Every structure is written in structure tokens, then in C-alpha cells.
Amino acid sequence: MDQLRALKYFVQVVETGSFTKAAEVFSVPPSSLSRRIANLEKSLGATLLKRSTRVVSLTEIGQRYYQQVSEIIRSLEISDESVRSYQTTPMGVLNISSTVGFGEQVLLPLLDKFSVLYPQVTLNVNLSDELSTLARDEVDLAIRGGYAPDQRVIAIQLINNDFIAVASTAYIDKFGYPGDALNLKQHHGLYFKTPAGPTPWLCEIKGQWHDVSAPPLLMTNNRHWLLQKALAGAGILMMPRWALADYLASGELIELTVKPALTVTRNPNLGMFLLYQKQRYQVPKIKAAVDFLVASIRDNKP
């Protein structure tokens, strides 16, 4: 058990980058934690960490050791959780990460229903457009837009994430209908700003891709503000169809048929994906959440 504790201390120091922060996690003095890691290095006959007054970093052999040990620690945690839950009743804290827009519009209302069905599950939900890593960030489920990720996780496509161009009738009456993609330079653009920057407006003309983005009137990561501006007739907005479904149904916004067709990426098959680690599906709270969300979203696609 002493060696296991030392391994957990080591992993926590690497992931927090600090002996002090790692000690706070385990509620032990930093000196005690540091001594155990030093004893671990002595028993291995290798230096795992490079220590300085400000930074703690891994040596080359420490990096290799961390990759192997962290996977072992995660597996032990999964096994412990599976035993504690008896593989029967969903219970405990369920950590979910989702993009902001999808989280607010689709996920949170569904989680209200999920909580009624599974009252012993405590939801810990983080809405952010920053990427998260399931193992590193201690996330049980993640919902992300884009493409199936190239990592060792299960990725279930919940819904298409195709972007469409929309505007209000007031905007069209004032500035005209932008039927030709090349004329968009004469219009006003409302842009959602992702961590990688504003989403461009692209189209393919005679086998060549062109950026036909209208001059930006507004760039923000606040979709509510963008929608308010679009509804007020300030500009043209491109967002996923699922995010605009209610406004299209009410007629407050009109889908624009621009030729050639607009997109925000050269690659097809954009989607919203539910991500989880394969080995964790047997944990009751995760299995219940995956099954519930997949069934609920796929049955009610916009």
C-alpha cells in the first residue's frame, strides 16, 4: 500500500505541476509527499522529477514511467468504483463536459429528466468550448462538436453539426438576398468565435475552395448575443441547424440558399459526439447516462 500511495502522489505531482498542490489533494504535508516520492526514486534507482524553486518537470525516464503508472492508477480507480457500485444502481458523481451551446440548448434540459430517473447520481456539469481530455481532466462523459476524435475513446455521433446561413426578413429587406456566395463580401457577418478563432464561410467553386466570409460586424463566443443581433436584422449568421431549429420553425430567421453552398470546413460529416472511455461503460452511472442521452437525442433530432 505504501508503494501505491507513492505512485498516486507521483501522478498527482505530475498532473498539478506542484508538490504543494498535490499535497493539498491528499491533505498531507508537502514534505511527507516529497519524501515518499524521493523514496520511490531511490527504490527504482532513477530520478523521475526535475525539481526547481518554481517548476516541477519530468525527466525522460520519468515521462515513460508516468505514462505507464497513470494508466495503472486509472484502471485501479475504475475497478474500485465498479466494486463500490456493485454494478447495479447508478449512483455517485457523474462528471460531464459539453460545449456551451449544445449544453445550454440540448443537454441541460435532458439532464433534468435524467436526475428524476436516477436521483442517486450527482451531476457535475462543466460547459466550455475548450477541449478536455477524459482521463486527464477526470471527465466521465464529454460532448464535443467536429469529427470523431483520434484517441482511445468511444465516440457516438448524437446529431449532425452542419452549419447553415440565416438572416431575418428585416435584414433581407434592407440589404437584399445574398444568392451568390461571391456577393457576401457586400454583406455583414455575425461570427461565432471558437478557441481556434471565428468560423469562416467557405465554398467550393470549380474545384477550388474560397473564403467568402462577409466583413465581420460582430465576433463573439456568446451565441445568445449573436442570435439577438441576427433577429434584430444586423447581419448574416452561420450556426448549426440544431441551434437554429426553433427560430426557423417560428419564421424569425430564414435559411439562406446561397450558391455555391456555404460551409465552415472542407471536410464533410460534422457531428456532435458523445465521448467516453470504453472500459467505463460498465460503471452503472455512466452506462445509464450514455444510454439515456443517446436515446433521447437521437429520438428528437431537429
N, C-alpha and C positions, 0 to 999 in steps of 0.2 A: 504493500500500500504506500510505503514511503517513496518508492520509485515512481509510482503512478502519480502521486501528488507532485513530485518534482517535474514530471513530464507536463502536467497541467499548468504548473507555474511557468515553465519554459514557453509553452504555446501562448499563454496569455501575455507574457512579456513581449513576444514577437508581434502579436496582433495589436497590442496597445502601444508598443514602442517605448515602454517605460516600466521600470521596476516599481515605481511608486503607484502608478495606475493599476498595474497587475495586482499589487498587494492590496489595494482598495477593493478589488473584485472579490478577493478571498478573505478579506478582513483580517489580515496578518501583517505584522511589521515588515517593512521593506527589507530590513536586514535579515530577517528569518527567511524570506523568499529568496533573497540573493544568495544566502548561504546554501540553501538546498540546491540551487542551480549550479553553484560552484562545486558542490559535492557530486552532482550528476556529471559535470565535465571531467572531474577527477576520475570518476569510475570509468568513464569512456576513454579517457586518455586523449581528449580532444577539446579544443576551445570552440564553443558553439557561438558565443556572442562577443562582439567587439564593443567595449564599454568606453564611453567618454562622459564628460560632465553634462552634455546636452542630449546626446543621441545614443541609442542602443541599436545596433545593427547586427546582422548575421554574418558569420564567416562563410566561406564557400561550403565547408562540410556541415556547418550549422544550417545552411539553406536546405541541403539534401535531407538532413535529419528532421528538420521541421516539417517538410512535405510528407515524410513517412509517418511521423509521430502524430501530426494533426489529423490525418485520416484515421489513425487508430483511435484517437480520443473521440472523434465524431462518431465512429462506429460504436464505441462503448456507451456514449450518451444515448444513441438511438436504442441500443439494446436495453439499457436501464429504463428508458422511458416506456418501451414496449412492455417490459415486465411489470412496471408500476401500473400501467393502464389495463393490464390483464387482457389486452386485445378484445375488449368488449365495449364498454361505454365510452363514447367520445368525451374527453374531459381535459382540463389543463389549459395553458395559454397557447393560443394559435397566433403565430406571428405572420402577418400578411403585408406585402409591399405591392403597391399598384401605382400606375401613372395617375396623375391628378385628375385629368378629365374623365377617364374611364371610371376611376374610383368614385368620384362625386356623382356621376350620372347613372352608372350601372351597378357598381359593386356595393356601395354603402346601402342602398335600398334592399338589395338581396341579403346582405348580412343581417339586417334587422329581422328578416324572416328566418334566417339560419339560427339566430340566437333564440328564437321562440322554440325551434325544433330541438336545439341542443343547448339547454340552459347551463350545463356544467362546463361549457367551453368559454373561456375568457378571451375576447378578441383584442389583439394588439395590432392596430392597423396604421400603417405609415403610407401616406400619399406623397409621392415625389417622382419627378421626371428624371432624376439621376439614376443611373444604373446601379443595381445591387447584385451581390453575389450570394447565392443561397447559403452556402456553408460559412463563408467568412462573416457575413452580416447577420447570421442566425435568423434567417428568414425561412419559414416553413413553405409558404406559397408566394409566388411573385407573378404579377400580371404586367406584361410589357408589350409594347407595340413594335412592329418591324417584321423580322423574319425569325424562323426557328433558330435559336441560338446554337452556336457551335461549342457546347460544353456538355459535361456529363449529367444532363438532367432530362427529365421527361417534359416535352413541350406539346401541349394540346391547344390547337387553334380554336378559340372560342367564337370568333367572328371576323369577317373581313375588315380591313382597315383602309379601304380605298378612299382617297380624298376626292372631293368634288368642289367645284366652284359655285358660289351662291352670291346673290345680291338681293336687295329689296327692290320693290317696284319703284319706290321713290328714287333710288339711285339710278335705275334704268331710265326713268322718265327724264332725269336731269342730265345724265352723261351718255345715254344711248346703250344699246345692247352690244356687247363685245363678241360678235360672232366669229371673228377671225383672231386667232391666237396672236398674230403679229401686231394687232392693233391694241393689245393690252398695255403697251408702253404709254398709251394716251389715257390710261385709267388710274384709279387709286387703289392701292393694295393694302390689305389688312393681314399681317403675318404673325403666325404663332411661332414664338422663339423657343426652340428646343435647346438642350445643353450643347448641341453641336451648331446652333445658330438658327436663323429663320428658315422655314421650309420654302424652297424655291418653287417656281412654277415652270415646269418643263414640258416640252412637246417634241415629237419626232416629225421632221419634215424631210422627205426624200432620203430616208435612211440616216439622217444626221440629227443629233439632239441639240435643242436650242433652249436657252434660258429666256423665257418670255415674261419674266416677272414684271408686274406693274411697279412704278415708283412707289415706295412704301409711305403710306400715310401714318401707319402705326405698327410697331413691332413690340410684342409682349408675350410673356408666358401665362398671362391671365386670360383664359378663354372667355370668361364672363364679360370682360371689358371688350374683347374683340366682337363678341356676339351683339353687345349693346350698340357698338359702332356700326355693325352691318345692318342691324334692324333700323337704325336711325338714318340709313342711306348714305353713310360716309364712304363706303368703299366695297370692293370685292373681297370675299373671304374664301379661303380653301381650308376645309376641315374634313375629318372622316364623316362618311354618310351617317354612321350611327349617332354621331354627336349632333347632327342637324335634323334628324328624323322628325322631331316634334315641330320644328319651325317650317319644314317642308310640308308637313301634313296640314298645318294651320294656314299656309299660304303667306306667312310673314316673310319668308325668304323663298327665292325661286332658284332652282338649279339651272345653271347656265350651260347651254350646249355650245361649247367653243370648239372650233375645228382649226387644226388638228386637236385631238383630245388632250386635255391637260393632265399632268400627273406631278407628283413630288419626288419621284425616283425613277431611275431607268429600269429597275428590277420589278417584276410583277409579284403578285401574291403577297401583298402586305397583309398582316393579320394582327389580332390581339391574342397573345399566347399566355396560357396558364402554365407556370413552370414549377416543378417540384422534383426533389431527389427521389429516384426510383425506389430505393430501399426504405424510404419513409412512408410509402403509400400504405403499408400495413399498420401504421400508427392510427388508431381509431379516429382521432380528431382530424387528421389530415385526409384520411380516406373519405370521411363524411363530408368535409368541405369541398374536396375535389369533385366528388360525385354530385353534390348539390349544385355547385356553381356551373359545372359543365351542362347538366340537365336544364337548369334554369335559363342560362344564357342562350343555349342552342335552341331551346323551345320558343324563345321570344326575340328572335333576331329582328332588328328593324328592317 
